[in-house]
């Protein structure tokens, strides 16, 4: 069903299915990168950590339980200096991009 929602560009439906346990397969990620990017963007939220005045707002990427087989670095690189927490548990990851370990604000992985 997630494949059909993504192919129809029904992001709301795809988001609903992900919240109900659907997974982003590699096929879906490859065929519908813009839809997957939008779904991932919906899971990037301001951190609960208080920011000091003048600081760049910190963000949490909640990409857990999505079935990801790789971290979408092309999207993540745009948030390189803003993400303080990256939640990736319960995915199908076999490796992580080395760049993640060089993210200057990342405190929790």
Protein Blocks (a to p, Z undefined) as FASTA:
>chain_A
ZZmmmmnopaklmmmmmmnopacdfklmmmmmmlmmmmmmmmpccdfbdcdehiacdddd
dfehklpabdcfklmmmmmmmcfbdcfehiabfbdcfklmmcfklmbZZ
